[in-house]
């Protein structure tokens, strides 16, 4: 166990904590979830940098790092969906511009992660390692931008409903922050579907390649 792998393990352990904090719905819990998620997202860049710089790239790290990334996606999108169902009648939407987080969005995001994981395992049995492409990296970036923005939005929304905010600044911030959430989610969903298509098309020959 080296430092990069330790950071990866910490990110895995953070996922269920973030899940519970988002479901709690309180301002303090949501703010803690936001800080924890941002820390985890930044650590994803940091552990890879350390592993390359120190020459500490390991098989464990190659396996655990994508697992940590996928767990963070699951531990945020699933509670987002649950929270949005709970607040159908609220005057302040859970996902600005979307209202209730559509089930199809959840299926696209999580389905893509599951399918690519299965496909990578299939490719490995064929003797091919599918590395993360630029499409997948852009997808992950916009997912992180949306997730961080959405958790912060939920925290502010919780406090606004609790204290009855109705100032001009809050009206402005709802539009500004809400537009950010709307746009980043739309781009993340498009890149999720696009990156899946690119991976499947790029490695389509694997389907007919004999096993090795």
N, C-alpha and C positions, 0 to 999 in steps of 0.2 A: 504493500500500500504506500504509494508516494503521494506528494501534495496534490498534483493534478487529479489523481483518482479520488483522493479524499474530498476535493471540491465537488467532483461529480456525484459522489455518494451523498454529500450534504444536499445537493440539488434534488436528488431522488427523495430524500427524507423530507424536504420542504414541501413537496407536492401535496401530500395529504393534509398538511397543516394549512396550506393555502385554501384547499378545498373546504375545510371546516370553517375557516375564518370568513370566506365569502358567504357561505350559507348562514352564518350567524346573523348577518344583516346589520349589525351595529356599526356606528361610525368608527369607533376605536378599532374594532376587529377588522373592518374593511381597510382602514388606513394601514394597519399592521400587515394585511395581506398585500397591499400595494407595495410597501417597502420590501417585503420578503420576496415578492415576485421580481421586482426590479433588480434586487441583489442577485437572485437566481439567474435572471437573464444575462446580466453582466458577467456573472461567473462562468457562463457558458463560453464566452469569448476568452476569459482569463485562463481557464484550465487548459484549453487547447493551445494557447500561446505558451504557457509554462511547459506543457508536455513537449512541444517542439523545441523550445529553447534549451531545456535541460536534457533532451534526448530520452525522455521518459514515456514515450508512446508505447503502450502495452495493449495486449489483446483484450484485457479487461476494460481498459478505457475505450477501445473501439466499440465494444459491446454495450457498455454502460452509458456512454454519452448520448447516443440516440434514444435509449430507453428513458433517460432523464428528460430529454426534450419532449418526448411524446407524453410522458406523465404530466408535465406541466401544462400541456395543451388540454389533456383530459381533465385535470384538476381545476381548470378554469372554465372551459366551455360548458361542461356539464352543470356546474352550479349556476352559471349565467342563465342557462335554459330553465333550471328549476326556479330560480329567483324570478325570472320573467313571467313564469306561469302563475306564481303567487301574486303578482302585482298587476294583473290584467286590468283591473278597474282603476288603477292609480292615474292621477292627472299628470304625473311626471314619469315618462316612459323609462323602462329599465335600459333599453337600447334605443337611443335617440334616432328617430327616423325609421326604425324597424318595429318599434313597439315591443311585442313579444318576440324573443329570439326565435326565428322560424326553425322548425324541426329539420327542414331540409338542409339548413346551414350546418346544424350539428352533425347530420349524417354525412355531408360532404367533407367536413373537416376531419371528423374522426374516422370515417370510412377510408379516406385517402391515406391516413397514417397506418391503418390496419393493413390495407392492400399493399402499400409500399413495403411494410415490414415483412409480409408474407412473400412478396416478390423478391425481396433481397435474399431471404432464406432460400428460395427456389434457385436464384442465380448463383448463390454460393455453392449449392450442391452441383451446379453445372461448371464450377470452377471459375466463376466471374464475381468480382467484388464491385458492387455498385456504389460508387462514391457520391457524396452529395454534390449536385450540380448547382450552377448559379441560380437556376429557377427555384430550386428548393431553398436556397439561402435567402432569396428575396421573399419567398413565401413565409419563411420563418421570421424574417424581419418584420413584415407587416402584421403577422399574427401577434408578435410581441408588442408592437406599437398599439394594436387594438386592445390586447388584453390589459396592458398597463393603463391605458386610457379609460377602459371600461371599469376596472376596479376602482380607480380614482373617482370616476363618475358616480359609481354606486355609493361610495363614501360620502360625497358631497350631496347626492340625492337624499341619502338617509338623514343627514343633518338638516337639509332644507325642509323636508317633510316634518321633521321633529320640531323645528323652530319656526316654521311658517315663513321662510324667506320669501320676500316679494319685492326686493329692491331692484332698481334699474340695473345695477351691476350684475345681480343674479340672473336677470332676464337676458342680459348680454352674454353672460357666461354659459347659460344653457344652450344658446345658439352656437357659440364658439366651440365649446367642449363637445356639445352634441354633434356638430358637423364633423369634428375630428373623428369621433367614434364611428359615425356613419360611413365616412369615406374610407378609413383604414379597414373596417370590416369588409366593405365591398371589394376593396383591392385584395385583401387577404383571401377572400373566397374565390375570386377570379384566379389568383396565382395558385391557390390550392388545386383547383381543377386543371389549370394549365400545366403545372409542374407534373401532375400525375400523368397527363397525356404525353408529355415530353419523355418521361422515364419509360413508359410502356412502349412508345414508338421507337425510342433509341435502342432499347434492348429487346425488341420484338423477335429477333432471331433466336433468342434463348428458348423460345417455345418449341422450336423444331430441332434445336441442337441436341445431339445424343448426350446422355449423361457421361461424366468422366470419373 
